[in-house]
Amino acid sequence: MKIEYVNGDNVVSLMPRRLDMHFPAVKTVEAYWEGLRNGRPVPARSEIDPRGMQPALEFAFILERVAPGVARFRLSGMHLTDLMGMEVRGMPLTAMFVPESRAKLSEALEAVFETPQVSVVTLKAERGIGRGEMEAQLLLCPLKSDLGDVNRVLGCLQSKGDIGRQPRRFEVVSIQSRPLLGNPMDQTFQTTTKGTPVPAGFAEAKKAYEDSRSALSPQEGATQQPPRPPSSRKPFLRLIKSDD
């Protein structure tokens, strides 16, 4: 069922709010991860403290990337064990999904590591004898290892409905993703030899400025060069329009 709120010409879907109420553990884990992030693109795995997300621990897990699009459970809450009817540690995340949805999940998982980004996946369980209707939500948040590469995930999987006969596997209904480097405040920075932070893509211009400033600085025993006369050209801005 699709729920919408109509305000004049604007139509606003109420589905995200409905999902938030159904899956509070997902919001708890995401809020905890955002608190660790504290303005940085990605927090570190070593910063995770289970006490910070105590109400959601049975739904939470940590993944380790083992190959492109493949990650296995390192730690997992009891809810995932209940869904599968077995211990999931060491298993790939895709084992909890029907074959038709595994490629889509692997693609989303790889994007979490590579972009990096946060993904929220809406799920529904496959049905059959002893397996009734069930919906679920999956959260995937990237983490850095001790070496600084993004190869861990803090996640959460919460379902709504009777588990019934195990194992319960899921189909991907939709994926919502939020890249973490789109906000200028969240950009990673290179640094000059003097440690000055430089946004990626502008390092060459900044370095040229520092090099020229060093070249103009008087050296001991060297003759200082006279300053260059100001250029007669006026600065200008050029607007380039692209129809691509």
FINU-564192 format. One record per residue (C-alpha): residue in three letters; x, y, z. Coordinates in nm, 3 decimals. Each point is the difference from the previous one (the first is absolute). Layout:
@r->ALA	east->X	north->Y	up->Z;
...
***
This chain:
@r->MET	east->0.000	north->0.000	up->0.000;
@r->LYS	east->0.132	north->0.343	up->-0.097;
@r->ILE	east->-0.073	north->0.285	up->0.239;
@r->GLU	east->0.022	north->0.359	up->-0.124;
@r->TYR	east->-0.077	north->0.344	up->0.134;
@r->VAL	east->-0.131	north->0.250	up->-0.255;
@r->ASN	east->0.066	north->0.368	up->0.068;
@r->GLY	east->-0.111	north->0.210	up->-0.294;
@r->ASP	east->0.209	north->-0.111	up->-0.295;
@r->ASN	east->0.251	north->-0.182	up->0.219;
@r->VAL	east->-0.030	north->-0.371	up->0.072;
@r->VAL	east->0.210	north->-0.126	up->0.292;
@r->SER	east->0.039	north->-0.371	up->0.068;
@r->LEU	east->-0.048	north->-0.101	up->0.362;
@r->MET	east->0.166	north->-0.338	up->-0.053;
@r->PRO	east->0.342	north->0.100	up->0.146;
@r->ARG	east->-0.168	north->0.116	up->0.321;
@r->ARG	east->-0.200	north->-0.323	up->0.017;
@r->LEU	east->0.317	north->-0.207	up->-0.040;
@r->ASP	east->0.175	north->0.200	up->0.273;
@r->MET	east->-0.277	north->-0.092	up->0.244;
@r->HIS	east->0.011	north->-0.366	up->-0.099;
@r->PHE	east->0.379	north->-0.031	up->0.022;
@r->PRO	east->0.123	north->0.213	up->0.292;
@r->ALA	east->0.317	north->-0.209	up->0.042;
@r->VAL	east->0.115	north->0.110	up->-0.345;
@r->LYS	east->-0.034	north->0.365	up->0.098;
@r->THR	east->0.182	north->-0.065	up->0.329;
@r->VAL	east->0.301	north->-0.155	up->-0.172;
@r->GLU	east->0.010	north->0.270	up->-0.267;
@r->ALA	east->-0.014	north->0.274	up->0.265;
@r->TYR	east->0.282	north->-0.169	up->0.193;
@r->TRP	east->0.212	north->-0.023	up->-0.317;
@r->GLU	east->-0.066	north->0.368	up->-0.080;
@r->GLY	east->0.112	north->0.090	up->0.352;
@r->LEU	east->0.328	north->-0.186	up->-0.053;
@r->ARG	east->0.042	north->0.164	up->-0.338;
@r->ASN	east->-0.022	north->0.347	up->0.156;
@r->GLY	east->0.046	north->0.185	up->-0.331;
@r->ARG	east->0.257	north->-0.240	up->-0.146;
@r->PRO	east->-0.075	north->-0.207	up->-0.310;
@r->VAL	east->0.044	north->-0.340	up->0.167;
@r->PRO	east->0.070	north->-0.102	up->0.363;
@r->ALA	east->0.236	north->-0.282	up->0.097;
@r->ARG	east->-0.090	north->-0.354	up->0.097;
@r->SER	east->0.208	north->0.038	up->0.318;
@r->GLU	east->-0.235	north->0.275	up->0.121;
@r->ILE	east->-0.303	north->-0.230	up->0.021;
@r->ASP	east->-0.125	north->-0.050	up->0.355;
@r->PRO	east->-0.305	north->-0.230	up->0.027;
@r->ARG	east->-0.123	north->0.191	up->0.304;
@r->GLY	east->-0.074	north->0.297	up->-0.226;
@r->MET	east->-0.276	north->-0.189	up->-0.182;
@r->GLN	east->-0.119	north->-0.230	up->0.280;
@r->PRO	east->-0.373	north->0.002	up->-0.096;
@r->ALA	east->0.083	north->-0.124	up->-0.352;
@r->LEU	east->0.277	north->-0.252	up->0.068;
@r->GLU	east->-0.205	north->-0.309	up->-0.087;
@r->PHE	east->-0.055	north->0.143	up->-0.350;
@r->ALA	east->0.350	north->0.141	up->-0.059;
@r->PHE	east->0.297	north->-0.158	up->-0.175;
@r->ILE	east->0.346	north->0.072	up->-0.139;
@r->LEU	east->0.110	north->-0.115	up->-0.345;
@r->GLU	east->0.349	north->-0.045	up->-0.144;
@r->ARG	east->0.061	north->0.042	up->-0.370;
@r->VAL	east->0.165	north->-0.313	up->-0.145;
@r->ALA	east->-0.044	north->0.062	up->-0.375;
@r->PRO	east->-0.170	north->0.254	up->-0.229;
@r->GLY	east->-0.369	north->-0.004	up->0.091;
@r->VAL	east->0.053	north->-0.269	up->0.265;
@r->ALA	east->0.012	north->0.052	up->0.378;
@r->ARG	east->-0.029	north->-0.251	up->0.283;
@r->PHE	east->-0.135	north->0.037	up->0.350;
@r->ARG	east->0.264	north->0.060	up->0.267;
@r->LEU	east->-0.250	north->0.072	up->0.278;
@r->SER	east->-0.378	north->-0.028	up->0.001;
@r->GLY	east->-0.296	north->0.038	up->0.232;
@r->MET	east->-0.240	north->-0.278	up->0.098;
@r->HIS	east->-0.275	north->0.121	up->-0.232;
@r->LEU	east->0.203	north->-0.104	up->-0.305;
@r->THR	east->0.058	north->-0.344	up->0.155;
@r->ASP	east->-0.374	north->-0.030	up->0.060;
@r->LEU	east->-0.076	north->0.089	up->-0.362;
@r->MET	east->0.241	north->-0.258	up->-0.142;
@r->GLY	east->-0.041	north->-0.268	up->0.267;
@r->MET	east->0.378	north->-0.022	up->0.032;
@r->GLU	east->0.307	north->0.202	up->0.098;
@r->VAL	east->0.077	north->0.248	up->-0.278;
@r->ARG	east->0.353	north->0.101	up->0.097;
@r->GLY	east->0.235	north->-0.082	up->-0.286;
@r->MET	east->-0.285	north->-0.014	up->-0.253;
@r->PRO	east->-0.029	north->0.249	up->-0.287;
@r->LEU	east->-0.279	north->0.256	up->0.025;
@r->THR	east->-0.142	north->-0.128	up->-0.330;
@r->ALA	east->-0.085	north->-0.332	up->0.170;
@r->MET	east->-0.300	north->0.177	up->0.154;
@r->PHE	east->-0.140	north->0.087	up->-0.344;
@r->VAL	east->-0.177	north->-0.188	up->-0.275;
@r->PRO	east->0.219	north->-0.067	up->-0.306;
@r->GLU	east->-0.189	north->0.252	up->-0.215;
@r->SER	east->0.092	north->0.288	up->0.236;
@r->ARG	east->0.362	north->-0.084	up->0.074;
@r->ALA	east->0.152	north->0.189	up->-0.294;
@r->LYS	east->-0.195	north->0.313	up->0.089;
@r->LEU	east->0.108	north->-0.024	up->0.363;
@r->SER	east->0.365	north->-0.058	up->-0.096;
@r->GLU	east->-0.008	north->0.310	up->-0.218;
@r->ALA	east->-0.142	north->0.209	up->0.285;
@r->LEU	east->0.253	north->-0.144	up->0.244;
@r->GLU	east->0.293	north->0.078	up->-0.227;
@r->ALA	east->-0.123	north->0.359	up->-0.036;
@r->VAL	east->0.000	north->0.035	up->0.381;
@r->PHE	east->0.372	north->-0.086	up->0.001;
@r->GLU	east->0.107	north->0.184	up->-0.314;
@r->THR	east->-0.203	north->0.323	up->-0.007;
@r->PRO	east->-0.021	north->-0.010	up->0.309;
@r->GLN	east->-0.367	north->0.032	up->0.086;
@r->VAL	east->-0.272	north->-0.101	up->0.243;
@r->SER	east->-0.268	north->-0.228	up->-0.141;
@r->VAL	east->-0.340	north->-0.094	up->0.137;
@r->VAL	east->-0.152	north->-0.303	up->-0.171;
@r->THR	east->-0.373	north->-0.077	up->0.025;
@r->LEU	east->-0.064	north->-0.374	up->0.002;
@r->LYS	east->-0.279	north->-0.255	up->-0.006;
@r->ALA	east->0.040	north->-0.364	up->0.094;
@r->GLU	east->-0.076	north->-0.285	up->-0.236;
@r->ARG	east->-0.320	north->-0.180	up->0.090;
@r->GLY	east->-0.090	north->-0.367	up->0.014;
@r->ILE	east->-0.132	north->-0.271	up->0.229;
@r->GLY	east->0.058	north->0.119	up->0.355;
@r->ARG	east->0.140	north->0.328	up->-0.128;
@r->GLY	east->-0.246	north->0.286	up->0.024;
@r->GLU	east->0.024	north->0.360	up->-0.110;
@r->MET	east->0.302	north->0.188	up->0.133;
@r->GLU	east->0.159	north->0.332	up->-0.084;
@r->ALA	east->0.341	north->0.123	up->0.111;
@r->GLN	east->0.249	north->0.282	up->-0.030;
@r->LEU	east->0.376	north->-0.031	up->-0.040;
@r->LEU	east->0.248	north->0.277	up->0.086;
@r->LEU	east->0.359	north->0.003	up->-0.131;
@r->CYS	east->0.246	north->0.262	up->0.136;
@r->PRO	east->0.370	north->-0.003	up->-0.102;
@r->LEU	east->0.287	north->-0.025	up->0.247;
@r->LYS	east->0.377	north->0.038	up->-0.035;
@r->SER	east->0.248	north->-0.265	up->0.107;
@r->ASP	east->0.308	north->0.079	up->0.209;
@r->LEU	east->0.188	north->0.049	up->-0.328;
@r->GLY	east->-0.243	north->0.267	up->-0.116;
@r->ASP	east->-0.169	north->-0.188	up->-0.284;
@r->VAL	east->-0.379	north->-0.036	up->-0.005;
@r->ASN	east->-0.054	north->-0.376	up->0.035;
@r->ARG	east->-0.245	north->-0.035	up->0.290;
@r->VAL	east->-0.371	north->0.068	up->0.035;
@r->LEU	east->-0.208	north->0.075	up->0.305;
@r->GLY	east->-0.346	north->-0.126	up->-0.083;
@r->CYS	east->-0.343	north->-0.075	up->0.133;
@r->LEU	east->-0.271	north->-0.237	up->-0.118;
@r->GLN	east->-0.341	north->0.021	up->0.164;
@r->SER	east->-0.309	north->-0.187	up->-0.115;
@r->LYS	east->-0.369	north->0.032	up->0.074;
@r->GLY	east->-0.220	north->-0.310	up->0.002;
@r->ASP	east->0.015	north->-0.355	up->0.133;
@r->ILE	east->0.320	north->-0.180	up->-0.093;
@r->GLY	east->-0.169	north->-0.336	up->-0.042;
@r->ARG	east->0.195	north->-0.277	up->-0.168;
@r->GLN	east->0.369	north->0.072	up->-0.036;
@r->PRO	east->0.204	north->0.103	up->-0.184;
@r->ARG	east->-0.163	north->0.323	up->-0.117;
@r->ARG	east->0.158	north->0.157	up->-0.306;
@r->PHE	east->-0.080	north->0.336	up->-0.150;
@r->GLU	east->-0.068	north->0.174	up->-0.329;
@r->VAL	east->0.124	north->0.354	up->-0.068;
@r->VAL	east->-0.294	north->0.237	up->-0.045;
@r->SER	east->0.184	north->0.333	up->-0.020;
@r->ILE	east->0.332	north->0.161	up->0.088;
@r->GLN	east->0.053	north->0.353	up->0.128;
@r->SER	east->0.359	north->0.124	up->0.002;
@r->ARG	east->0.167	north->0.310	up->0.139;
@r->PRO	east->0.357	north->0.077	up->-0.122;
@r->LEU	east->0.220	north->0.132	up->0.277;
@r->LEU	east->0.235	north->0.221	up->-0.202;
@r->GLY	east->-0.258	north->0.220	up->-0.171;
@r->ASN	east->0.000	north->0.267	up->0.270;
@r->PRO	east->0.304	north->0.231	up->-0.026;
@r->MET	east->0.040	north->-0.020	up->0.378;
@r->ASP	east->0.041	north->-0.378	up->-0.031;
@r->GLN	east->0.267	north->0.001	up->-0.270;
@r->THR	east->0.327	north->-0.183	up->0.057;
@r->PHE	east->0.305	north->0.223	up->-0.018;
@r->GLN	east->0.349	north->-0.032	up->-0.135;
@r->THR	east->0.274	north->0.199	up->0.171;
@r->THR	east->0.299	north->0.200	up->-0.118;
@r->THR	east->0.350	north->-0.071	up->0.126;
@r->LYS	east->-0.071	north->0.251	up->0.278;
@r->GLY	east->-0.316	north->-0.180	up->0.106;
@r->THR	east->-0.246	north->0.251	up->-0.144;
@r->PRO	east->-0.330	north->-0.173	up->-0.084;
@r->VAL	east->-0.092	north->0.020	up->-0.366;
@r->PRO	east->-0.331	north->-0.121	up->-0.149;
@r->ALA	east->0.053	north->-0.274	up->-0.256;
@r->GLY	east->0.019	north->0.143	up->-0.351;
@r->PHE	east->0.162	north->0.326	up->0.113;
@r->ALA	east->0.329	north->-0.139	up->0.129;
@r->GLU	east->0.201	north->0.112	up->-0.302;
@r->ALA	east->-0.115	north->0.361	up->0.020;
@r->LYS	east->0.065	north->0.020	up->0.375;
@r->LYS	east->0.342	north->-0.159	up->-0.036;
@r->ALA	east->0.093	north->0.244	up->-0.274;
@r->TYR	east->-0.092	north->0.286	up->0.229;
@r->GLU	east->0.212	north->-0.132	up->0.285;
@r->ASP	east->0.291	north->-0.074	up->-0.229;
@r->SER	east->-0.011	north->0.350	up->-0.148;
@r->ARG	east->-0.019	north->0.152	up->0.347;
@r->SER	east->0.305	north->-0.202	up->0.106;
@r->ALA	east->0.184	north->0.108	up->-0.316;
@r->LEU	east->-0.067	north->0.364	up->0.078;
@r->SER	east->0.114	north->-0.033	up->0.361;
@r->PRO	east->0.353	north->0.139	up->0.043;
@r->GLN	east->0.258	north->-0.271	up->0.066;
@r->GLU	east->0.309	north->0.053	up->0.209;
@r->GLY	east->0.278	north->0.129	up->-0.225;
@r->ALA	east->-0.228	north->0.032	up->-0.303;
@r->THR	east->-0.103	north->0.313	up->-0.184;
@r->GLN	east->-0.369	north->0.080	up->0.028;
@r->GLN	east->-0.169	north->0.041	up->-0.336;
@r->PRO	east->-0.201	north->0.322	up->-0.059;
@r->PRO	east->-0.376	north->-0.048	up->-0.001;
@r->ARG	east->-0.169	north->-0.042	up->-0.335;
@r->PRO	east->-0.216	north->0.286	up->-0.124;
@r->PRO	east->-0.373	north->-0.063	up->0.025;
@r->SER	east->-0.163	north->-0.150	up->-0.306;
@r->SER	east->-0.210	north->0.229	up->-0.217;
@r->ARG	east->-0.255	north->-0.277	up->-0.061;
@r->LYS	east->-0.313	north->0.021	up->0.211;
@r->PRO	east->-0.127	north->-0.313	up->0.171;
@r->PHE	east->-0.322	north->-0.140	up->-0.138;
@r->LEU	east->-0.240	north->-0.287	up->0.041;
@r->ARG	east->-0.102	north->-0.219	up->-0.290;
@r->LEU	east->-0.327	north->-0.191	up->0.004;
@r->ILE	east->0.000	north->-0.323	up->-0.197;
@r->LYS	east->-0.339	north->-0.152	up->-0.079;
@r->SER	east->-0.025	north->-0.365	up->-0.083;
@r->ASP	east->-0.309	north->-0.169	up->-0.141;
@r->ASP	east->0.136	north->-0.350	up->0.072;
***
